[in-house]
Amino acid sequence: MPDKLSKELKQFLYTFEKKINIKKGTYLFHEGETANEIYLILSGKVQMSKITPDGQELTMRLCSEDDIVGELTLFTDGALYLLNAKVMEDGTAIVIPKDELEMGVANDSKIAVELMKWMSIHFRKTQTKFRDLVLKGKKGGLYSTLIRMTNSYGVMKPNGILIDTPLTNQDLANYCGTSREVVNRMLSELKKNEILSVEKGKITIHDLNFLKLEIDCENCPVELCSID
């Protein structure tokens, strides 16, 4: 896939020199904390999620190289983080003070436009995810998540598309906003019909078209149909 950030925006963000190591199982920030910093992921993976009022976790994004984390708080005084940012894989990140980023963007119209373009794409991604969850039910939530995973982490193999990142049934349930038991049943049916298989925690999709047809996939551009 092409760079997730434009060349101009990437160069600007790399001018911030503070880097940190991020460790699996730790958090960059928690929902409700005061938002003072934005992060640019250089390596590793960070899961963005929200806890619903009934205690269920809803995973919104799985961020990796060149993803910006915490951007929803920009240009809002006294902003609080809206999501939890849990590190899922060791890596590194650039720490960007929120006020310095806002000042830099305000003083450079080209960078402002590039950031707006990037944020617009991510807002549209979020809209399509909620569309699938709300309009297409539990099956639509799971199938669309699997399709997005193939676009973000898919590796072509002789027998299908390997989603090259480990996923538990609970992980998938969190992306779909449903229970692990429901995901277990749907995955069992897909495995029985040889639509997919699972080995060592990684899923291989053998019949992607089946998933698309089942949910009347609109074949959105890959930049919108991804999990990051």
Disulfide bonds with the S-S distance in Angstrom:
none
